[in-house]
């Protein structure tokens, strides 16, 4: 497994989570 692969995966998942949180906050309030 390349050393940079976990970094990319964590970055993508983190970006998706932040996007979902921002979306739900905006639609909720």
N, CA, C and O of each residue as an XYZ file, in Angstrom:
116
protein
N       0.858     -1.197      0.000
C       0.000      0.000      0.000
C       0.893      1.245      0.000
O       1.761      1.383      0.862
N       0.686      2.142     -0.951
C       1.486      3.381     -0.979
C       1.249      4.217      0.272
O       0.162      4.189      0.849
N       2.271      4.960      0.688
C       2.165      5.732      1.925
C       1.200      6.903      1.816
O       0.683      7.378      2.827
N       0.952      7.374      0.586
C       0.094      8.554      0.423
C      -1.376      8.182      0.319
O      -2.244      9.052      0.384
N      -1.663      6.883      0.156
C      -3.057      6.479     -0.045
C      -3.937      6.786      1.166
O      -5.012      7.358      0.988
N      -3.529      6.432      2.394
C      -4.370      6.756      3.561
C      -4.594      8.258      3.706
O      -5.657      8.685      4.158
N      -3.608      9.057      3.329
C      -3.763     10.515      3.443
C      -4.870     10.993      2.513
O      -5.702     11.812      2.905
N      -4.885     10.488      1.285
C      -5.914     10.896      0.323
C      -7.287     10.431      0.796
O      -8.265     11.173      0.703
N      -7.358      9.207      1.301
C      -8.643      8.671      1.766
C      -9.183      9.506      2.921
O     -10.361      9.865      2.936
N      -8.318      9.815      3.892
C      -8.747     10.611      5.048
C      -9.173     12.009      4.601
O     -10.147     12.558      5.115
N      -8.443     12.583      3.646
C      -8.787     13.923      3.159
C     -10.151     13.922      2.478
O     -10.965     14.816      2.713
N     -10.403     12.918      1.634
C     -11.681     12.841      0.920
C     -12.832     12.632      1.897
O     -13.857     13.308      1.810
N     -12.659     11.687      2.836
C     -13.717     11.420      3.813
C     -13.962     12.654      4.679
O     -15.109     13.001      4.962
N     -12.895     13.307      5.093
C     -13.045     14.517      5.914
C     -13.782     15.606      5.156
O     -14.646     16.280      5.718
N     -13.446     15.784      3.880
C     -14.112     16.813      3.082
C     -15.596     16.486      2.926
O     -16.439     17.381      2.994
N     -15.918     15.215      2.718
C     -17.322     14.813      2.585
C     -18.072     15.065      3.883
O     -19.197     15.566      3.859
N     -17.467     14.727      5.012
C     -18.123     14.940      6.306
C     -18.361     16.427      6.552
O     -19.441     16.818      6.996
N     -17.357     17.256      6.265
C     -17.510     18.705      6.457
C     -18.614     19.235      5.539
O     -19.416     20.073      5.951
N     -18.654     18.754      4.318
C     -19.689     19.191      3.375
C     -21.076     18.791      3.850
O     -22.018     19.577      3.751
N     -21.208     17.568      4.369
C     -22.506     17.113      4.861
C     -22.940     17.917      6.071
O     -24.101     18.316      6.165
N     -22.021     18.162      7.000
C     -22.348     18.937      8.202
C     -22.790     20.346      7.814
O     -23.784     20.853      8.334
N     -22.054     20.976      6.903
C     -22.406     22.328      6.474
C     -23.766     22.323      5.781
O     -24.565     23.241      5.968
N     -24.030     21.283      4.978
C     -25.300     21.208      4.254
C     -26.464     21.042      5.220
O     -27.486     21.714      5.081
N     -26.319     20.152      6.197
C     -27.403     19.923      7.156
C     -27.607     21.139      8.055
O     -28.738     21.450      8.427
N     -26.530     21.824      8.405
C     -26.661     23.040      9.223
C     -27.413     24.116      8.448
O     -28.249     24.827      9.004
N     -27.104     24.227      7.157
C     -27.738     25.267      6.358
C     -29.216     24.952      6.130
O     -30.056     25.851      6.168
N     -29.531     23.691      5.897
C     -30.922     23.312      5.635
C     -31.716     23.225      6.930
O     -32.929     23.436      6.932
N     -31.034     22.912      8.037
C     -31.729     22.773      9.316
C     -32.158     24.110      9.882
O     -33.271     24.248     10.388
N     -31.277     25.097      9.798
C     -31.597     26.414     10.368
C     -31.732     27.445      9.252
O     -31.999     28.616      9.523
